[in-house]
Amino acid sequence: MFLSGAHEKLFANNMDSLFFKTIADTSDIGIAIIDMNGYFVYYNKMMGEIEDLRDENMIGKHIFDIFPSYNKQTSSIYKCIREKEPIYDDIQTYINFKGKKITSIVTDLPIVEDGKVVGVIEIVKDVDKIKTLYESFKNLFANSEISNRHISKKSNSAYYQFEDFLTLNKGVLDLIERVKRSSNFGSNTLIYGETGTGKEIIAQSIHNYGKRCQQPFIAQNCAAIPENLMESILFGTTRGSFTGASNTMGLFEQANGGTLLLDEINSLPVTLQAKLLRVLQESRIRRIGDTTDRAVDVHVIATINESPDFLVREGKLREDLFFRLSTMNINIPPLRERPEDIKLLLKHFTEKKADAFEISPPVYSRDALNFFYKYEWRGNIRELINVVEYILINGEYKDSVTPEHFPFYLHCIYKEKKTSDIDMEEKEQYTDIIDKHEKELIFSALEANDWNVSQAARSLNIKRQTLQNKIKRLNITKPGAE
C-alpha cells in the first residue's frame, strides 16, 4: 500500500467510507487524493473522463508519470504540499502521457495531520461543464478537520504581521502606523485596493496586532461563493430547513470572538448586503430555518478592489453598508504609485522564490531593471511575484535576466516600448537638426541687417513678431550683448 502510519489512518477514516465513495464515485466533478510523495490514492470516474484516462488504473501511479508536463516547481499539488495552503479555482492547461491536452479548473486542498501535510485532495472541473460545487461533498466533510480548516479561504490562519508588508513609501508607512493605533479598538474596517496590492496582509496584521489575536481569524472571498449558498455559509443552517440541511455554523459563528474577513464584499447580492448590515448593527445572526437569533461578537474587515464611490454609484455596494464598515477606512495605493518599492519587492521575492526552488537567485540586467521600474504593474505585487516565478521556473538565463526572459506578454510590452522610445529619440534628433539650421539662418540674417529685427524679418519673408518668437525660443543673442 502507498500509505503508511498517518496516511493509512487518513485513508481508513475517509476512503473506506461507503458514503464517501458513493458520493465521490458518482460526482459530476473530478476528485482525486494524492499522498505527500505524489502517488494517487484515489481517482474517481469523472476525473478519468476529464483527463481522458478513463481506462487507466491510476492508484499507485506517480503524478509526474501520468502528467510529464509537470514538475515540482510547476505542479499545484506540490505547491499545496510545500506551502500548506489551499489553491482555489486555478485554471490549468497540462498534457497527459498520451499527449492529450487538458484545460480544467483545479482546486487543491492540503490534508493536514499534526501540522504536517500528509496528502492533497484535488477537485477538478471541466471548463466546458462548470457547475456549482455539489452540496453533498461539502456536507460530507462539514464536521471534518479538512472542512473546518478550508470552508473559508484561510480559516484560523492569520500569520501575517505589519512587518510583512514591505514598503519604503512614506505614505504607506504613515498609513500602517495609523492602522496600528486603531487595531485594538476592533472597529469595522473597510480596505480598498486594486487586486494584488496586499489587502489581506493588512487585514491579517490588524487581527494579529489587536486584542483578538488569540481568537479565530476566518477569511472568505465573497466572489467565490455560489449565490445559492451565500446566506447559509455566512449565517449557518438548521436541520430540516431544506433537503439535506444539518445544524451548521456559519462564518459569523465560526469567527465569534475573533475576526471575519469578507474579501470582495461588493460581490454579495444587495439583498444579502442588507442582512449583513443588520448583523453589523445588532451583533446577532439567525441561521437559515431557525426562529431565534444568536449573539455574535465579531470584528468585521471587508475589502473591495474598486473605488467605493464607483461601487455605491453603480449600485454594487449599499451606501448604508459602506458607512457602517468605514469606521476605519484604509486605502492601499497601487504599486505604480510607489515606484520606490519595486526594487525592494523584486529583490525580496526573487530571493524567497529561489530559496523555495533550491536555486541561486539570478542577477537582473540594467535593461530588465529599467523596464521594471517604469512598468505600470496592473496586477500589482501579485503580478510581480508571478513574473519572478516565471523567470525562475523557465531558467533560460545565463549571466543575467534580460527582457528576453520575461513572460511573453511582458516581452511584447517591452518591445513596443523600446520601439516607441527609439521613434521618440529619432524625432528629437531630427528636431535638434532643424533648430540648429534655423538658428544659423536667423543669426546670418540679423548680422546682415545690423541686428535690425524688422529688416531681418523682411529679408526672411516672415512677420516681425514671428521672428521675435523664434529669436526667443532659439535663445539667439547679439555677440557682446549683456
C-alpha positions as CSV (number, residue, x, y, z in Angstrom):
1,M,0.0,0.0,0.0
2,F,1.2,3.5,-0.7
3,L,0.1,5.0,2.6
4,S,1.6,4.2,6.0
5,G,1.2,5.5,9.5
6,A,-0.8,8.7,9.4
7,H,-1.6,8.2,5.7
8,E,-3.2,4.8,6.4
9,K,-5.2,6.3,9.3
10,L,-6.5,9.1,7.0
11,F,-7.3,6.6,4.3
12,A,-9.2,4.3,6.7
13,N,-11.2,7.2,8.2
14,N,-12.3,8.7,4.9
15,M,-11.7,6.4,1.9
16,D,-13.2,3.3,3.3
17,S,-16.4,5.2,4.0
18,L,-19.2,3.8,1.7
19,F,-20.9,7.1,2.0
20,F,-17.9,9.0,0.7
21,K,-17.3,6.6,-2.2
22,T,-20.9,6.6,-3.2
23,I,-20.8,10.4,-3.5
24,A,-17.3,10.7,-5.0
25,D,-17.7,7.9,-7.5
26,T,-20.9,9.4,-8.9
27,S,-19.9,13.0,-8.7
28,D,-20.0,15.2,-11.8
29,I,-16.6,16.8,-10.9
30,G,-13.3,15.1,-10.8
31,I,-11.9,14.1,-7.4
32,A,-8.5,12.7,-6.6
33,I,-6.4,12.2,-3.5
34,I,-2.7,12.2,-3.8
35,D,-0.3,11.3,-0.9
36,M,2.6,13.5,0.2
37,N,5.0,11.7,-2.2
38,G,2.9,12.4,-5.2
39,Y,1.2,9.0,-5.7
40,F,-2.5,8.6,-6.4
41,V,-4.6,7.1,-3.6
42,Y,-8.0,7.8,-5.0
43,Y,-9.1,8.8,-8.5
44,N,-12.8,8.9,-9.4
45,K,-14.6,8.1,-12.7
46,M,-15.3,11.8,-13.6
47,M,-11.6,12.6,-13.2
48,G,-10.8,9.9,-15.7
49,E,-13.4,11.4,-18.1
50,I,-12.0,15.0,-17.8
51,E,-8.3,13.9,-18.2
52,D,-9.0,11.2,-20.8
53,L,-7.7,8.5,-18.6
54,R,-11.0,6.5,-18.2
55,D,-9.4,3.2,-19.0
56,E,-6.3,3.6,-16.8
57,N,-5.8,2.3,-13.2
58,M,-4.4,5.3,-11.5
59,I,-4.0,4.0,-8.0
60,G,-0.3,3.9,-7.0
61,K,0.9,5.8,-10.0
62,H,3.0,9.0,-9.6
63,I,1.5,12.3,-10.9
64,F,4.7,13.0,-13.0
65,D,4.5,9.7,-14.8
66,I,0.9,10.5,-15.8
67,F,1.4,14.2,-16.5
68,P,5.0,14.6,-17.7
69,S,4.4,18.3,-18.5
70,Y,4.5,19.0,-14.7
71,N,7.5,19.1,-12.3
72,K,7.9,20.0,-8.6
73,Q,8.0,23.7,-9.4
74,T,5.0,23.9,-11.8
75,S,2.7,21.4,-10.1
76,S,0.0,23.0,-8.0
77,I,-0.2,19.8,-5.9
78,Y,3.4,20.1,-4.8
79,K,2.9,23.9,-4.2
80,C,0.0,23.0,-2.0
81,I,2.2,20.5,-0.1
82,R,5.1,23.0,0.1
83,E,3.1,26.0,1.3
84,K,0.5,24.1,3.4
85,E,-2.2,26.4,1.9
86,P,-5.2,25.6,-0.4
87,I,-5.2,26.7,-4.0
88,Y,-8.6,27.7,-5.3
89,D,-10.1,27.6,-8.9
90,D,-6.7,27.7,-10.7
91,I,-7.2,27.4,-14.5
92,Q,-4.5,24.9,-15.7
93,T,-3.5,23.5,-19.1
94,Y,-1.5,20.4,-19.0
95,I,-0.7,17.2,-21.1
96,N,-1.1,13.6,-20.0
97,F,1.3,10.8,-21.0
98,K,-0.9,10.0,-24.1
99,G,-0.2,13.5,-25.4
100,K,-3.8,14.7,-24.7
101,K,-4.0,18.4,-23.8
102,I,-6.4,19.2,-20.9
103,T,-7.7,22.5,-19.6
104,S,-9.5,22.5,-16.3
105,I,-10.3,24.4,-13.2
106,V,-8.3,23.0,-10.3
107,T,-8.7,23.3,-6.5
108,D,-6.1,21.7,-4.2
109,L,-6.8,21.2,-0.5
110,P,-3.9,20.1,1.8
111,I,-4.7,17.3,4.3
112,V,-3.0,18.3,7.5
113,E,-2.3,16.0,10.4
114,D,-0.2,17.1,13.4
115,G,0.9,20.2,11.5
116,K,2.2,18.1,8.6
117,V,0.7,17.9,5.1
118,V,0.1,14.1,4.5
119,G,-1.7,14.5,1.2
120,V,-3.8,16.6,-1.1
121,I,-7.5,16.5,-2.2
122,E,-7.7,17.7,-5.8
123,I,-11.0,18.8,-7.2
124,V,-11.2,19.3,-11.0
125,K,-13.9,20.9,-13.0
126,D,-14.1,20.6,-16.8
127,V,-14.1,24.1,-18.2
128,D,-16.9,23.0,-20.6
129,K,-19.1,21.7,-17.8
130,I,-18.6,24.1,-14.9
131,K,-21.3,23.5,-12.3
132,T,-21.8,24.6,-8.8
133,L,-19.7,22.6,-6.4
134,Y,-22.2,20.0,-5.2
135,E,-23.7,20.2,-1.8
136,S,-23.2,16.6,-0.9
137,F,-19.4,16.8,-1.0
138,K,-19.5,19.9,1.3
139,N,-21.8,18.2,3.7
140,L,-19.6,15.0,3.8
141,F,-16.7,17.0,5.2
142,A,-18.8,19.5,7.2
143,N,-17.6,18.3,10.5
144,S,-14.1,17.0,9.5
145,E,-10.8,18.6,10.1
146,I,-10.5,19.4,6.4
147,S,-13.8,21.2,6.1
148,N,-13.3,23.2,9.3
149,R,-10.0,24.3,8.1
150,H,-11.0,25.1,4.5
151,I,-14.7,26.1,4.4
152,S,-13.3,29.6,4.3
153,K,-10.3,30.7,2.4
154,K,-7.8,30.6,5.3
155,S,-9.6,29.5,8.4
156,N,-7.8,30.4,11.7
157,S,-4.6,31.2,9.8
158,A,-3.7,34.9,10.3
159,Y,0.0,34.6,10.0
160,Y,0.9,38.0,8.5
161,Q,2.2,40.9,10.6
162,F,2.6,44.5,9.6
163,E,6.3,43.9,9.1
164,D,5.4,41.6,6.3
165,F,4.0,44.5,4.2
166,L,7.2,45.5,2.5
167,T,7.4,49.2,1.6
168,L,9.7,52.2,1.6
169,N,6.8,54.6,0.6
170,K,6.4,57.3,3.3
171,G,2.6,57.5,2.7
172,V,2.1,53.7,3.2
173,L,4.4,53.7,6.3
174,D,2.4,56.5,7.8
175,L,-0.8,54.6,6.9
176,I,0.5,51.4,8.7
177,E,1.3,53.4,11.8
178,R,-2.3,54.9,11.8
179,V,-3.8,51.4,11.4
180,K,-1.7,50.0,14.2
181,R,-3.1,52.7,16.6
182,S,-6.6,51.7,15.6
183,S,-6.2,47.9,15.6
184,N,-7.0,47.4,19.3
185,F,-10.4,49.1,19.0
186,G,-11.9,46.3,16.9
187,S,-13.9,48.7,14.8
188,N,-15.5,47.7,11.5
189,T,-12.9,48.2,8.8
190,L,-13.0,48.7,5.0
191,I,-9.9,48.2,3.0
192,Y,-9.8,49.5,-0.6
193,G,-7.0,48.5,-3.0
194,E,-6.6,47.2,-6.5
195,T,-6.2,43.4,-7.0
196,G,-2.8,42.3,-5.8
197,T,-1.9,45.3,-3.5
198,G,-1.8,43.2,-0.3
199,K,-5.2,43.9,1.3
200,E,-5.2,40.5,3.1
201,I,-1.7,41.1,4.6
202,I,-3.1,44.3,6.2
203,A,-6.3,42.5,7.3
204,Q,-4.3,39.7,9.0
205,S,-1.9,42.2,10.5
206,I,-4.8,44.1,12.1
207,H,-6.1,40.9,13.7
208,N,-2.6,39.8,15.0
209,Y,-1.9,43.3,16.3
210,G,-5.2,43.7,18.2
211,K,-6.7,42.2,21.3
212,R,-8.4,39.4,19.4
213,C,-5.1,37.9,18.1
214,Q,-5.7,34.7,20.1
215,Q,-9.2,34.2,18.7
216,P,-10.3,32.8,15.3
217,F,-9.5,34.6,12.1
218,I,-11.8,33.5,9.3
219,A,-11.3,34.7,5.7
220,Q,-13.8,34.3,2.9
221,N,-13.7,35.5,-0.7
222,C,-17.3,36.5,-1.3
223,A,-16.8,36.2,-5.1
224,A,-16.0,32.5,-4.7
225,I,-19.3,31.6,-3.0
226,P,-22.1,30.3,-5.3
227,E,-25.0,32.7,-4.9
228,N,-27.4,30.0,-3.7
229,L,-25.0,29.1,-0.8
230,M,-24.0,32.6,0.3
231,E,-26.6,33.0,3.1
232,S,-26.1,29.6,4.5
233,I,-22.3,29.9,4.5
234,L,-22.4,33.3,6.2
235,F,-25.1,32.6,8.8
236,G,-25.4,28.8,9.0
237,T,-28.3,26.4,8.7
238,T,-30.7,24.5,10.9
239,R,-31.5,20.8,10.4
240,G,-34.6,20.4,8.2
241,S,-34.6,23.9,6.8
242,F,-34.1,22.4,3.3
243,T,-33.3,19.0,1.9
244,G,-30.1,17.7,3.3
245,A,-29.6,20.6,5.7
246,S,-27.9,20.0,9.0
247,N,-27.1,22.1,12.1
248,T,-24.1,24.0,10.7
249,M,-22.4,27.1,12.0
250,G,-21.9,29.9,9.5
251,L,-18.8,32.1,9.2
252,F,-20.0,34.6,11.8
253,E,-20.4,31.9,14.4
254,Q,-17.0,30.3,13.5
255,A,-15.4,33.8,13.9
256,N,-17.2,34.6,17.2
257,G,-14.8,36.4,19.5
258,G,-12.4,36.9,16.6
259,T,-12.2,38.5,13.1
260,L,-14.1,37.8,9.9
261,L,-12.5,39.0,6.7
262,L,-15.0,39.4,3.8
263,D,-13.0,39.8,0.7
264,E,-14.6,41.5,-2.3
265,I,-17.7,42.2,-0.3
266,N,-19.3,44.1,-3.2
267,S,-19.8,40.6,-4.8
268,L,-22.6,39.9,-2.4
269,P,-26.1,40.5,-3.7
270,V,-27.6,43.7,-2.5
271,T,-30.4,41.8,-0.6
272,L,-27.7,39.9,1.3
273,Q,-25.8,43.1,2.0
274,A,-29.0,44.3,3.8
275,K,-28.9,41.2,6.1
276,L,-25.2,41.8,6.7
277,L,-25.9,45.4,7.7
278,R,-28.4,44.1,10.3
279,V,-25.8,41.8,11.8
280,L,-23.3,44.7,12.0
281,Q,-25.9,46.9,13.7
282,E,-27.3,44.3,16.2
283,S,-24.4,41.8,16.6
284,R,-26.9,38.9,16.1
285,I,-27.4,36.4,13.4
286,R,-30.2,33.9,12.6
287,R,-29.4,30.6,10.9
288,I,-31.5,29.6,7.9
289,G,-34.6,27.8,9.1
290,D,-34.1,28.9,12.7
291,T,-36.6,31.0,14.7
292,T,-34.2,32.5,17.2
293,D,-31.3,34.9,17.0
294,R,-27.8,34.1,18.2
295,A,-25.5,36.8,19.6
296,V,-22.1,37.1,18.0
297,D,-19.1,39.3,18.8
298,V,-17.1,39.6,15.5
299,H,-14.6,42.2,14.2
300,V,-15.6,42.5,10.6
301,I,-13.0,43.6,8.0
302,A,-14.2,43.9,4.4
303,T,-12.2,44.6,1.2
304,I,-13.1,46.0,-2.2
305,N,-11.0,46.3,-5.3
306,E,-12.8,49.2,-6.9
307,S,-13.5,52.7,-5.7
308,P,-16.2,52.8,-3.0
309,D,-17.7,55.9,-4.7
310,F,-18.0,54.0,-8.0
311,L,-19.5,50.9,-6.3
312,V,-22.1,52.9,-4.5
313,R,-22.9,54.9,-7.6
314,E,-23.3,51.7,-9.7
315,G,-25.5,50.0,-7.0
316,K,-23.0,47.3,-6.3
317,L,-22.4,48.4,-2.7
318,R,-25.1,49.7,-0.4
319,E,-24.3,53.2,0.8
320,D,-25.5,52.4,4.4
321,L,-23.3,49.3,4.5
322,F,-20.4,51.4,3.2
323,F,-20.9,53.9,6.1
324,R,-21.2,51.1,8.6
325,L,-18.0,49.4,7.5
326,S,-16.0,52.6,7.2
327,T,-15.3,53.2,10.9
328,M,-11.7,52.6,9.8
329,N,-11.1,53.2,6.1
330,I,-7.8,52.1,4.6
331,N,-6.7,52.9,1.0
332,I,-3.7,50.9,-0.2
333,P,-2.1,52.7,-3.2
334,P,-1.2,50.6,-6.3
335,L,2.4,49.6,-6.9
336,R,2.7,52.1,-9.8
337,E,2.2,55.0,-7.3
338,R,5.1,53.8,-5.1
339,P,8.0,53.0,-7.5
340,E,10.5,53.1,-4.7
341,D,9.0,49.7,-3.6
342,I,9.7,47.9,-6.9
343,K,13.4,47.3,-6.3
344,L,12.7,46.2,-2.7
345,L,10.0,43.7,-3.7
346,L,11.9,42.4,-6.7
347,K,14.9,41.5,-4.5
348,H,12.8,40.0,-1.7
349,F,10.6,37.8,-3.9
350,T,13.5,36.7,-6.1
351,E,15.4,35.5,-3.1
352,K,12.4,33.9,-1.5
353,K,11.3,32.0,-4.6
354,A,14.8,31.0,-5.5
355,D,15.2,29.6,-2.0
356,A,11.9,27.6,-2.3
357,F,13.1,26.2,-5.6
358,E,16.5,25.5,-4.2
359,I,18.3,27.5,-6.9
360,S,20.6,30.6,-6.8
361,P,18.8,33.9,-7.3
362,P,19.6,35.5,-10.6
363,V,21.0,38.9,-11.4
364,Y,18.8,41.3,-13.4
365,S,20.3,43.3,-16.3
366,R,20.1,47.0,-16.5
367,D,17.5,46.8,-19.3
368,A,15.3,44.5,-17.3
369,L,15.5,46.7,-14.1
370,N,14.8,49.9,-16.0
371,F,11.7,48.3,-17.6
372,F,10.5,47.0,-14.2
373,Y,10.9,50.5,-12.6
374,K,8.8,52.1,-15.4
375,Y,6.2,49.4,-16.0
376,E,2.8,50.1,-14.5
377,W,2.2,46.7,-12.9
378,R,-1.6,46.5,-13.4
379,G,-1.6,43.3,-11.3
380,N,0.5,45.0,-8.6
381,I,2.6,42.9,-6.2
382,R,0.8,39.7,-7.3
383,E,1.9,40.3,-10.9
384,L,5.4,41.0,-9.9
385,I,5.6,37.7,-7.9
386,N,4.2,35.8,-10.9
387,V,6.8,37.4,-13.2
388,V,9.6,36.5,-10.8
389,E,8.3,32.9,-10.5
390,Y,8.0,32.6,-14.3
391,I,11.6,33.7,-14.8
392,L,13.0,31.3,-12.2
393,I,11.0,28.3,-13.4
394,N,12.0,28.8,-17.0
395,G,15.6,29.3,-16.0
396,E,16.9,30.1,-19.5
397,Y,19.1,33.0,-18.3
398,K,22.9,32.6,-18.1
399,D,24.8,35.6,-16.7
400,S,21.7,37.7,-16.0
401,V,18.0,38.1,-16.6
402,T,17.2,40.2,-19.7
403,P,13.9,41.2,-21.3
404,E,14.2,38.1,-23.5
405,H,13.4,36.0,-20.3
406,F,10.2,37.9,-19.5
407,P,6.8,36.2,-19.8
408,F,5.5,36.5,-23.4
409,Y,3.0,39.3,-22.7
410,L,5.6,41.3,-20.8
411,H,8.2,40.9,-23.5
412,C,5.7,42.2,-26.1
413,I,5.1,45.3,-24.0
414,Y,8.9,45.8,-23.6
415,K,9.4,45.6,-27.4
416,E,6.6,48.1,-28.1
417,K,8.0,50.5,-25.5
418,K,11.5,50.1,-27.0
419,T,10.2,50.9,-30.5
420,S,8.3,53.9,-29.2
421,D,11.4,55.2,-27.3
422,I,13.6,54.8,-30.5
423,D,11.0,56.7,-32.5
424,M,10.9,59.5,-29.9
425,E,14.7,59.7,-29.8
426,E,14.9,59.9,-33.6
427,K,12.2,62.6,-33.6
428,E,14.1,64.6,-31.0
429,Q,17.3,64.3,-33.0
430,Y,15.5,65.5,-36.2
431,T,14.1,68.5,-34.3
432,D,17.5,69.4,-33.0
433,I,19.0,69.4,-36.5
434,I,16.1,71.6,-37.8
435,D,16.6,74.0,-34.9
436,K,20.3,74.2,-35.5
437,H,19.9,75.2,-39.2
438,E,17.1,77.6,-38.4
439,K,19.2,79.3,-35.7
440,E,22.2,79.7,-38.1
441,L,19.9,81.2,-40.8
442,I,18.3,83.7,-38.5
443,F,21.7,84.7,-37.0
444,S,23.1,85.4,-40.5
445,A,20.0,87.5,-41.4
446,L,20.3,89.6,-38.3
447,E,24.1,90.2,-38.8
448,A,23.5,91.2,-42.5
449,N,20.9,93.7,-41.3
450,D,23.0,95.1,-38.4
451,W,20.7,93.3,-36.0
452,N,17.6,95.2,-37.1
453,V,14.8,92.8,-36.4
454,S,12.3,94.4,-38.8
455,Q,14.7,94.4,-41.8
456,A,15.8,90.8,-41.0
457,A,12.2,89.7,-40.9
458,R,11.6,91.2,-44.4
459,S,14.7,89.5,-45.8
460,L,13.4,86.2,-44.4
461,N,9.9,86.9,-45.7
462,I,8.3,86.3,-42.3
463,K,6.4,88.6,-39.9
464,R,8.4,90.6,-37.3
465,Q,6.6,89.0,-34.4
466,T,7.2,85.5,-35.8
467,L,11.0,86.3,-35.9
468,Q,10.9,87.8,-32.4
469,N,9.3,84.5,-31.1
470,K,11.9,82.4,-32.9
471,I,14.8,84.6,-31.5
472,K,13.4,84.0,-28.0
473,R,12.8,80.2,-28.5
474,L,16.2,79.6,-30.0
475,N,17.9,81.8,-27.5
476,I,19.7,84.0,-30.2
477,T,21.7,86.9,-28.8
478,K,23.8,89.6,-30.4
479,P,27.5,89.0,-29.8
480,G,28.8,91.2,-27.0
481,A,25.4,92.0,-25.7
482,E,24.9,91.6,-21.9
